[in-house]
Amino acid sequence: MEIIGPTGDCAVLQIAGELDAYTAPFLRDRMRDLTAVGVVNVIADLRKVDFLDSTGLGVLIGGLKRFREHGGSLAPVASQPRILKIFQITGLTAVLPPHPTVADAIDADPRWREAAEAKAGSTAEWCSQHDLV
């Protein structure tokens, strides 16, 4: 798990491997750490996640609630069919609609877009600078 940023009150959590009962507490801790330093607009990059269970989903939902309580947001990025299917089956696409790329998630959130443009001139350049293409 890697934190990219923060850029203002925005950061990307890049998650790889399994997001399950064993690893979900680490994600929860990272989300709490981000909130503690004022980062409340978070993109959860799940493109490298191989497995996602109900515990991992619960942590994502808890993170969404935490960030919203502080005026922020949580946007998942997922492109693997099996991860997208989990979001669809559980109905989470209504609450946590996954974006296909980090750039799409940034462009969907005015606060994120503003932060990326202020730091790098454009969303595409910010993503390129952080190897998130």
N, C-alpha and C positions, 0 to 999 in steps of 0.2 A: 504494500500500500504506500503510495507516494502522494504528498501534498504538493501541488503546483500552484505557486502564488504565495501569499495572497497578492492580489491586485486590488487595492482599495479594500472593500469589504467582500471581495469575491475570491474564490479559490476552486481548484479542481482537485477532487480526490480520485486518483487513478488507482483502480483496484484490479488485481490479477489473481488468477487461481480460483480457489473455492471461497464462496461467501456462505458460510454455514454456521452451525452452533459453535464450532471451535474458533472461527475467525471473526464472527460478527461482533464480539465484544471489543476487538481492536478497532473496528470501524466506528462503533459507538463512542469509544474514547477519543478517536480523531475528531469526530464531529463535535464532541464536547469541548475539546481543545480549541477548535476553530471558533466556536461561539464565544469562548472565554476571551479571545483576543479580538473580538468584534467582526469576525468573518461570518456573515449570515446568508450569503448568496453562494450556494455550492452546486457544482456540477459533479455528479457521481459517474465517472467514466467506467462503465462495466464492460467495455468491449473485449477485455482480456479475461473476463470471468468465465470459467469453465462450468461451474456448478453454483446454483443459487437455491437455497432452501427457505423454509418458512421463517427461520430465525433471522436470516439475512434480510428477507423482506420486512420483517418486523422492525429491524434496526433502521432500514430506509424510511419506513413510515414514521418511526419515532424521530428520526432526524428531520424529516419534513415538518413535523409538528414543532420541534424545537426551533428551527430556523424561522418558521412563520410567526412564532410567539415573539421573535425579535425583529419582525418586519422583513424577513428574508424569504429565501426560496431554496428548493432542492430540485434539480433537474437531472434525471438519469439519462445516460447515453448508452444505448445498447444496439447492437447490430446482428448478434448471433440469433438465429431462429429459435433455438431452445430457450434462450433467456427471454426473448420477446414473447414467446408462447406462455411463459409463466406469468408475465405481466397481464396478458390477455385473459388467461384462464381465471386468474384471481380477481379480475376487474380493476386492477390497479392502473390501467391505462387511463381511467377517468380522473384519477387523483395524481398520479405520477406518470404522465405521458412520456414515454421514452423518445429521445431524439436519436437520429442515426449517426450524427457526428457531434463533436464538441462545438464546432463552429455553428451548427444549427441550434444547439442549446444556448450559446451566447447570443446569437441573433434573435432568439425568441424572448429574451429578457432585456428590457431597456437598460436596467442598471448594469448588467454584465456587458452589454454592447458598449455603453458609455465608458466603462472602466477599461475595456480592451482597446477601444479607439484612443483614449487618452494616453494609454501606456505605449501602444505600438502603431497607432495610426489607423489600423483596421482589425477586424476580427481575424481575417485570414493571416495577417502578419503576426498577430499575437499567438495564434495557434502554431504557426510555423516556428516562431522563436522558442516555443515550449515543446516542440516535437509532438504535437497533438493533431497532426493532419491525418 
